[in-house]
């Protein structure tokens, strides 16, 4: 679903990173799940300019805080 025109943007210019930062899933969310449910790990840059990684490549890696789900829906305010 292209939500660019709804937010005053140009249609067809959305990215995967933008969809995850906004946690936009569209009408198939009930069947396929939210965007944040499909993120296993990520790497980002903090506000202090430091790079960090969270999560892993497999579902069994569930140690510590789940920062991937925290980052989804943060609109880029926590990290880039």
Biopython code that builds the backbone (N, CA, C, O; Angstrom):
import numpy as np
from Bio.PDB.StructureBuilder import StructureBuilder

atoms = [
    (1, "UNK", "N", (0.849, -1.175, 0.000)),
    (1, "UNK", "CA", (0.000, 0.000, 0.000)),
    (1, "UNK", "C", (0.890, 1.232, 0.000)),
    (1, "UNK", "O", (1.781, 1.354, 0.841)),
    (2, "UNK", "N", (0.662, 2.125, -0.914)),
    (2, "UNK", "CA", (1.448, 3.343, -1.024)),
    (2, "UNK", "C", (0.743, 4.449, -0.249)),
    (2, "UNK", "O", (-0.305, 4.938, -0.671)),
    (3, "UNK", "N", (1.315, 4.841, 0.881)),
    (3, "UNK", "CA", (0.713, 5.880, 1.717)),
    (3, "UNK", "C", (1.391, 7.230, 1.527)),
    (3, "UNK", "O", (1.142, 8.154, 2.301)),
    (4, "UNK", "N", (2.240, 7.362, 0.519)),
    (4, "UNK", "CA", (2.920, 8.630, 0.254)),
    (4, "UNK", "C", (1.960, 9.791, 0.039)),
    (4, "UNK", "O", (2.144, 10.845, 0.647)),
    (5, "UNK", "N", (0.934, 9.636, -0.808)),
    (5, "UNK", "CA", (-0.001, 10.744, -1.010)),
    (5, "UNK", "C", (-0.813, 11.097, 0.236)),
    (5, "UNK", "O", (-1.242, 12.241, 0.386)),
    (6, "UNK", "N", (-1.025, 10.143, 1.117)),
    (6, "UNK", "CA", (-1.772, 10.436, 2.341)),
    (6, "UNK", "C", (-1.011, 11.374, 3.275)),
    (6, "UNK", "O", (-1.620, 12.166, 3.994)),
    (7, "UNK", "N", (0.313, 11.286, 3.263)),
    (7, "UNK", "CA", (1.133, 12.117, 4.125)),
    (7, "UNK", "C", (1.728, 13.314, 3.382)),
    (7, "UNK", "O", (2.641, 13.960, 3.897)),
    (8, "UNK", "N", (1.233, 13.619, 2.194)),
    (8, "UNK", "CA", (1.699, 14.773, 1.442)),
    (8, "UNK", "C", (2.969, 14.532, 0.660)),
    (8, "UNK", "O", (3.617, 15.492, 0.243)),
    (9, "UNK", "N", (3.347, 13.287, 0.445)),
    (9, "UNK", "CA", (4.560, 12.971, -0.298)),
    (9, "UNK", "C", (4.263, 12.594, -1.731)),
    (9, "UNK", "O", (3.113, 12.592, -2.171)),
    (10, "UNK", "N", (5.314, 12.277, -2.441)),
    (10, "UNK", "CA", (5.201, 11.859, -3.836)),
    (10, "UNK", "C", (4.878, 10.365, -3.871)),
    (10, "UNK", "O", (5.505, 9.595, -3.143)),
    (11, "UNK", "N", (3.919, 9.932, -4.693)),
    (11, "UNK", "CA", (3.614, 8.495, -4.750)),
    (11, "UNK", "C", (4.761, 7.689, -5.350)),
    (11, "UNK", "O", (5.437, 8.150, -6.270)),
    (12, "UNK", "N", (4.977, 6.487, -4.827)),
    (12, "UNK", "CA", (5.984, 5.581, -5.349)),
    (12, "UNK", "C", (7.391, 5.833, -4.856)),
    (12, "UNK", "O", (8.331, 5.283, -5.430)),
    (13, "UNK", "N", (7.587, 6.631, -3.827)),
    (13, "UNK", "CA", (8.925, 6.943, -3.345)),
    (13, "UNK", "C", (9.207, 6.309, -1.981)),
    (13, "UNK", "O", (10.212, 6.644, -1.354)),
    (14, "UNK", "N", (8.363, 5.418, -1.515)),
    (14, "UNK", "CA", (8.551, 4.785, -0.220)),
    (14, "UNK", "C", (9.685, 3.778, -0.229)),
    (14, "UNK", "O", (10.006, 3.208, -1.272)),
    (15, "UNK", "N", (10.299, 3.554, 0.940)),
    (15, "UNK", "CA", (11.379, 2.586, 1.074)),
    (15, "UNK", "C", (11.030, 1.580, 2.157)),
    (15, "UNK", "O", (10.107, 1.794, 2.943)),
    (16, "UNK", "N", (11.766, 0.492, 2.192)),
    (16, "UNK", "CA", (11.557, -0.517, 3.230)),
    (16, "UNK", "C", (11.932, 0.057, 4.596)),
    (16, "UNK", "O", (11.241, -0.189, 5.585)),
    (17, "UNK", "N", (13.011, 0.812, 4.652)),
    (17, "UNK", "CA", (13.414, 1.431, 5.908)),
    (17, "UNK", "C", (12.375, 2.397, 6.434)),
    (17, "UNK", "O", (12.149, 2.473, 7.642)),
    (18, "UNK", "N", (11.749, 3.128, 5.549)),
    (18, "UNK", "CA", (10.689, 4.047, 5.955)),
    (18, "UNK", "C", (9.454, 3.317, 6.451)),
    (18, "UNK", "O", (8.809, 3.753, 7.404)),
    (19, "UNK", "N", (9.125, 2.207, 5.807)),
    (19, "UNK", "CA", (7.974, 1.417, 6.247)),
    (19, "UNK", "C", (8.224, 0.812, 7.623)),
    (19, "UNK", "O", (7.299, 0.717, 8.429)),
    (20, "UNK", "N", (9.463, 0.400, 7.905)),
    (20, "UNK", "CA", (9.776, -0.144, 9.221)),
    (20, "UNK", "C", (9.833, 0.953, 10.281)),
    (20, "UNK", "O", (9.393, 0.742, 11.411)),
    (21, "UNK", "N", (10.369, 2.120, 9.929)),
    (21, "UNK", "CA", (10.453, 3.214, 10.901)),
    (21, "UNK", "C", (9.068, 3.702, 11.292)),
    (21, "UNK", "O", (8.857, 4.132, 12.426)),
    (22, "UNK", "N", (8.128, 3.638, 10.365)),
    (22, "UNK", "CA", (6.768, 4.066, 10.659)),
    (22, "UNK", "C", (5.876, 2.913, 11.100)),
    (22, "UNK", "O", (4.751, 3.136, 11.548)),
    (23, "UNK", "N", (6.368, 1.680, 10.979)),
    (23, "UNK", "CA", (5.617, 0.460, 11.287)),
    (23, "UNK", "C", (4.305, 0.409, 10.495)),
    (23, "UNK", "O", (3.262, 0.023, 11.021)),
    (24, "UNK", "N", (4.382, 0.806, 9.222)),
    (24, "UNK", "CA", (3.218, 0.756, 8.344)),
    (24, "UNK", "C", (3.099, -0.634, 7.743)),
    (24, "UNK", "O", (4.057, -1.158, 7.174)),
    (25, "UNK", "N", (1.940, -1.218, 7.867)),
    (25, "UNK", "CA", (1.746, -2.580, 7.386)),
    (25, "UNK", "C", (0.653, -2.691, 6.343)),
    (25, "UNK", "O", (0.680, -3.615, 5.530)),
    (26, "UNK", "N", (-0.287, -1.800, 6.340)),
    (26, "UNK", "CA", (-1.362, -1.850, 5.360)),
    (26, "UNK", "C", (-2.479, -2.780, 5.788)),
    (26, "UNK", "O", (-2.512, -3.244, 6.928)),
    (27, "UNK", "N", (-3.390, -3.047, 4.871)),
    (27, "UNK", "CA", (-4.570, -3.831, 5.210)),
    (27, "UNK", "C", (-4.306, -5.319, 5.429)),
    (27, "UNK", "O", (-5.170, -6.014, 5.963)),
    (28, "UNK", "N", (-3.140, -5.827, 5.032)),
    (28, "UNK", "CA", (-2.838, -7.260, 5.225)),
    (28, "UNK", "C", (-2.220, -7.530, 6.587)),
    (28, "UNK", "O", (-1.733, -8.635, 6.825)),
    (29, "UNK", "N", (-2.225, -6.563, 7.479)),
    (29, "UNK", "CA", (-1.593, -6.724, 8.782)),
    (29, "UNK", "C", (-2.202, -7.877, 9.578)),
    (29, "UNK", "O", (-1.480, -8.592, 10.273)),
    (30, "UNK", "N", (-3.483, -8.063, 9.489)),
    (30, "UNK", "CA", (-4.136, -9.116, 10.269)),
    (30, "UNK", "C", (-3.760, -10.505, 9.789)),
    (30, "UNK", "O", (-3.720, -11.445, 10.583)),
    (31, "UNK", "N", (-3.484, -10.645, 8.508)),
    (31, "UNK", "CA", (-3.137, -11.957, 7.963)),
    (31, "UNK", "C", (-1.631, -12.204, 7.966)),
    (31, "UNK", "O", (-1.181, -13.284, 8.351)),
    (32, "UNK", "N", (-0.852, -11.217, 7.541)),
    (32, "UNK", "CA", (0.592, -11.405, 7.390)),
    (32, "UNK", "C", (1.385, -10.924, 8.599)),
    (32, "UNK", "O", (2.550, -11.292, 8.747)),
    (33, "UNK", "N", (0.791, -10.119, 9.460)),
    (33, "UNK", "CA", (1.496, -9.594, 10.613)),
    (33, "UNK", "C", (2.033, -8.196, 10.349)),
    (33, "UNK", "O", (2.103, -7.746, 9.205)),
    (34, "UNK", "N", (2.403, -7.532, 11.405)),
    (34, "UNK", "CA", (2.926, -6.180, 11.294)),
    (34, "UNK", "C", (4.349, -6.208, 10.749)),
    (34, "UNK", "O", (4.992, -7.258, 10.729)),
    (35, "UNK", "N", (4.829, -5.070, 10.313)),
    (35, "UNK", "CA", (6.186, -4.978, 9.778)),
    (35, "UNK", "C", (7.210, -5.318, 10.857)),
    (35, "UNK", "O", (8.233, -5.936, 10.559)),
    (36, "UNK", "N", (6.957, -4.933, 12.085)),
    (36, "UNK", "CA", (7.920, -5.183, 13.165)),
    (36, "UNK", "C", (8.022, -6.659, 13.538)),
    (36, "UNK", "O", (9.004, -7.064, 14.161)),
    (37, "UNK", "N", (7.041, -7.461, 13.174)),
    (37, "UNK", "CA", (7.085, -8.889, 13.470)),
    (37, "UNK", "C", (8.056, -9.642, 12.576)),
    (37, "UNK", "O", (8.418, -10.777, 12.887)),
    (38, "UNK", "N", (8.489, -9.038, 11.471)),
    (38, "UNK", "CA", (9.356, -9.706, 10.514)),
    (38, "UNK", "C", (10.804, -9.240, 10.591)),
    (38, "UNK", "O", (11.634, -9.683, 9.797)),
    (39, "UNK", "N", (11.119, -8.359, 11.528)),
    (39, "UNK", "CA", (12.489, -7.860, 11.672)),
    (39, "UNK", "C", (13.203, -8.696, 12.725)),
    (39, "UNK", "O", (12.747, -8.784, 13.865)),
    (40, "UNK", "N", (14.314, -9.304, 12.349)),
    (40, "UNK", "CA", (15.079, -10.121, 13.289)),
    (40, "UNK", "C", (16.237, -9.348, 13.892)),
    (40, "UNK", "O", (16.544, -9.520, 15.072)),
    (41, "UNK", "N", (16.871, -8.520, 13.124)),
    (41, "UNK", "CA", (18.004, -7.753, 13.609)),
    (41, "UNK", "C", (18.230, -6.538, 12.742)),
    (41, "UNK", "O", (17.692, -6.448, 11.639)),
    (42, "UNK", "N", (19.019, -5.606, 13.231)),
    (42, "UNK", "CA", (19.296, -4.395, 12.472)),
    (42, "UNK", "C", (20.593, -3.780, 12.959)),
    (42, "UNK", "O", (21.110, -4.138, 14.017)),
    (43, "UNK", "N", (21.104, -2.860, 12.182)),
    (43, "UNK", "CA", (22.230, -2.036, 12.601)),
    (43, "UNK", "C", (21.837, -0.590, 12.335)),
    (43, "UNK", "O", (21.180, -0.294, 11.337)),
    (44, "UNK", "N", (22.241, 0.313, 13.231)),
    (44, "UNK", "CA", (21.811, 1.705, 13.136)),
    (44, "UNK", "C", (22.896, 2.623, 13.684)),
    (44, "UNK", "O", (23.901, 2.169, 14.232)),
    (45, "UNK", "N", (22.674, 3.904, 13.525)),
    (45, "UNK", "CA", (23.568, 4.933, 14.038)),
    (45, "UNK", "C", (22.797, 5.716, 15.085)),
    (45, "UNK", "O", (21.697, 6.198, 14.813)),
    (46, "UNK", "N", (23.357, 5.848, 16.272)),
    (46, "UNK", "CA", (22.692, 6.561, 17.358)),
    (46, "UNK", "C", (22.830, 8.069, 17.165)),
    (46, "UNK", "O", (23.504, 8.521, 16.239)),
    (47, "UNK", "N", (22.200, 8.833, 18.028)),
    (47, "UNK", "CA", (22.287, 10.281, 17.978)),
    (47, "UNK", "C", (23.665, 10.807, 18.298)),
    (47, "UNK", "O", (23.979, 11.948, 17.960)),
    (48, "UNK", "N", (24.489, 10.017, 18.933)),
    (48, "UNK", "CA", (25.859, 10.405, 19.252)),
    (48, "UNK", "C", (26.839, 10.029, 18.160)),
    (48, "UNK", "O", (28.036, 10.278, 18.305)),
    (49, "UNK", "N", (26.367, 9.433, 17.064)),
    (49, "UNK", "CA", (27.215, 9.058, 15.950)),
    (49, "UNK", "C", (27.859, 7.697, 16.092)),
    (49, "UNK", "O", (28.771, 7.372, 15.332)),
    (50, "UNK", "N", (27.416, 6.897, 17.036)),
    (50, "UNK", "CA", (27.968, 5.554, 17.244)),
    (50, "UNK", "C", (27.089, 4.530, 16.541)),
    (50, "UNK", "O", (25.862, 4.611, 16.597)),
    (51, "UNK", "N", (27.722, 3.567, 15.880)),
    (51, "UNK", "CA", (26.956, 2.500, 15.251)),
    (51, "UNK", "C", (26.741, 1.374, 16.256)),
    (51, "UNK", "O", (27.598, 1.104, 17.097)),
    (52, "UNK", "N", (25.590, 0.726, 16.155)),
    (52, "UNK", "CA", (25.293, -0.410, 17.029)),
    (52, "UNK", "C", (24.438, -1.405, 16.288)),
    (52, "UNK", "O", (23.755, -1.065, 15.322)),
    (53, "UNK", "N", (24.482, -2.653, 16.756)),
    (53, "UNK", "CA", (23.703, -3.744, 16.185)),
    (53, "UNK", "C", (22.834, -4.340, 17.277)),
    (53, "UNK", "O", (23.174, -4.305, 18.460)),
    (54, "UNK", "N", (21.716, -4.883, 16.855)),
    (54, "UNK", "CA", (20.832, -5.561, 17.787)),
    (54, "UNK", "C", (20.189, -6.736, 17.065)),
    (54, "UNK", "O", (19.942, -6.681, 15.861)),
    (55, "UNK", "N", (19.925, -7.786, 17.809)),
    (55, "UNK", "CA", (19.285, -8.961, 17.234)),
    (55, "UNK", "C", (20.272, -9.872, 16.552)),
    (55, "UNK", "O", (21.486, -9.738, 16.702)),
    (56, "UNK", "N", (19.730, -10.794, 15.806)),
    (56, "UNK", "CA", (20.565, -11.762, 15.104)),
    (56, "UNK", "C", (19.944, -12.150, 13.792)),
    (56, "UNK", "O", (19.048, -11.475, 13.286)),
    (57, "UNK", "N", (20.433, -13.260, 13.236)),
    (57, "UNK", "CA", (19.920, -13.725, 11.950)),
    (57, "UNK", "C", (18.891, -14.828, 12.089)),
    (57, "UNK", "O", (18.243, -15.198, 11.110)),
    (58, "UNK", "N", (18.733, -15.353, 13.281)),
    (58, "UNK", "CA", (17.781, -16.445, 13.490)),
    (58, "UNK", "C", (16.808, -16.064, 14.594)),
    (58, "UNK", "O", (17.096, -15.187, 15.409)),
    (59, "UNK", "N", (15.661, -16.719, 14.618)),
    (59, "UNK", "CA", (14.628, -16.418, 15.598)),
    (59, "UNK", "C", (15.051, -16.871, 16.995)),
    (59, "UNK", "O", (14.614, -16.282, 17.984)),
    (60, "UNK", "N", (15.891, -17.901, 17.098)),
    (60, "UNK", "CA", (16.267, -18.434, 18.405)),
    (60, "UNK", "C", (17.168, -17.487, 19.199)),
    (60, "UNK", "O", (17.360, -17.694, 20.397)),
    (61, "UNK", "N", (17.718, -16.463, 18.565)),
    (61, "UNK", "CA", (18.589, -15.518, 19.240)),
    (61, "UNK", "C", (17.722, -14.470, 19.937)),
    (61, "UNK", "O", (17.480, -13.403, 19.373)),
    (62, "UNK", "N", (17.254, -14.753, 21.143)),
    (62, "UNK", "CA", (16.321, -13.870, 21.837)),
    (62, "UNK", "C", (16.868, -13.438, 23.200)),
    (62, "UNK", "O", (16.120, -13.375, 24.176)),
    (63, "UNK", "N", (18.132, -13.150, 23.267)),
    (63, "UNK", "CA", (18.736, -12.735, 24.519)),
    (63, "UNK", "C", (18.668, -11.222, 24.653)),
    (63, "UNK", "O", (18.978, -10.508, 23.699)),
    (64, "UNK", "N", (18.276, -10.726, 25.791)),
    (64, "UNK", "CA", (18.277, -9.286, 26.046)),
    (64, "UNK", "C", (17.022, -8.598, 25.549)),
    (64, "UNK", "O", (16.000, -9.234, 25.287)),
    (65, "UNK", "N", (17.122, -7.288, 25.424)),
    (65, "UNK", "CA", (15.991, -6.475, 24.991)),
    (65, "UNK", "C", (15.762, -6.633, 23.495)),
    (65, "UNK", "O", (16.710, -6.843, 22.738)),
    (66, "UNK", "N", (14.525, -6.533, 23.074)),
    (66, "UNK", "CA", (14.181, -6.645, 21.663)),
    (66, "UNK", "C", (14.132, -5.235, 21.077)),
    (66, "UNK", "O", (13.058, -4.650, 20.932)),
    (67, "UNK", "N", (15.296, -4.699, 20.745)),
    (67, "UNK", "CA", (15.379, -3.335, 20.234)),
    (67, "UNK", "C", (14.804, -3.201, 18.835)),
    (67, "UNK", "O", (14.407, -2.105, 18.439)),
    (68, "UNK", "N", (14.749, -4.282, 18.084)),
    (68, "UNK", "CA", (14.184, -4.210, 16.737)),
    (68, "UNK", "C", (12.708, -3.827, 16.794)),
    (68, "UNK", "O", (12.240, -3.047, 15.965)),
    (69, "UNK", "N", (11.988, -4.357, 17.742)),
    (69, "UNK", "CA", (10.575, -3.999, 17.873)),
    (69, "UNK", "C", (10.406, -2.606, 18.471)),
    (69, "UNK", "O", (9.399, -1.944, 18.221)),
    (70, "UNK", "N", (11.370, -2.162, 19.248)),
    (70, "UNK", "CA", (11.321, -0.804, 19.773)),
    (70, "UNK", "C", (11.581, 0.212, 18.660)),
    (70, "UNK", "O", (10.945, 1.265, 18.618)),
    (71, "UNK", "N", (12.513, -0.104, 17.764)),
    (71, "UNK", "CA", (12.847, 0.811, 16.677)),
    (71, "UNK", "C", (11.725, 0.917, 15.655)),
    (71, "UNK", "O", (11.522, 1.978, 15.066)),
    (72, "UNK", "N", (10.994, -0.175, 15.440)),
    (72, "UNK", "CA", (9.882, -0.139, 14.490)),
    (72, "UNK", "C", (8.776, 0.730, 15.065)),
    (72, "UNK", "O", (8.247, 0.444, 16.139)),
    (73, "UNK", "N", (8.437, 1.767, 14.364)),
    (73, "UNK", "CA", (7.416, 2.692, 14.831)),
    (73, "UNK", "C", (7.970, 3.896, 15.547)),
    (73, "UNK", "O", (7.197, 4.718, 16.039)),
    (74, "UNK", "N", (9.300, 4.039, 15.627)),
    (74, "UNK", "CA", (9.881, 5.192, 16.326)),
    (74, "UNK", "C", (10.054, 6.390, 15.405)),
    (74, "UNK", "O", (10.470, 7.454, 15.863)),
    (75, "UNK", "N", (9.748, 6.249, 14.123)),
    (75, "UNK", "CA", (9.844, 7.315, 13.125)),
    (75, "UNK", "C", (11.255, 7.885, 13.037)),
    (75, "UNK", "O", (11.428, 9.044, 12.660)),
    (76, "UNK", "N", (12.265, 7.088, 13.378)),
    (76, "UNK", "CA", (13.646, 7.528, 13.259)),
    (76, "UNK", "C", (14.118, 8.421, 14.391)),
    (76, "UNK", "O", (15.182, 9.032, 14.284)),
    (77, "UNK", "N", (13.354, 8.513, 15.476)),
    (77, "UNK", "CA", (13.748, 9.393, 16.573)),
    (77, "UNK", "C", (14.786, 8.751, 17.489)),
    (77, "UNK", "O", (15.520, 9.464, 18.173)),
    (78, "UNK", "N", (14.864, 7.432, 17.518)),
    (78, "UNK", "CA", (15.818, 6.759, 18.399)),
    (78, "UNK", "C", (17.166, 6.530, 17.728)),
    (78, "UNK", "O", (18.205, 6.606, 18.384)),
    (79, "UNK", "N", (17.158, 6.253, 16.442)),
    (79, "UNK", "CA", (18.388, 6.030, 15.681)),
    (79, "UNK", "C", (18.060, 6.135, 14.203)),
    (79, "UNK", "O", (16.892, 6.116, 13.813)),
    (80, "UNK", "N", (19.086, 6.244, 13.392)),
    (80, "UNK", "CA", (18.908, 6.313, 11.932)),
    (80, "UNK", "C", (19.322, 5.007, 11.311)),
    (80, "UNK", "O", (19.250, 4.853, 10.092)),
]
sb = StructureBuilder()
sb.init_structure("model")
sb.init_model(0)
sb.init_chain("A")
sb.init_seg("    ")
for serial, (resi, resn, name, xyz) in enumerate(atoms, 1):
    if name == "N":
        sb.init_residue(resn, " ", resi, " ")
    sb.init_atom(name, np.array(xyz, "f"), 0.0, 1.0, " ", f" {name:<3s}", serial, name[0])
structure = sb.get_structure()
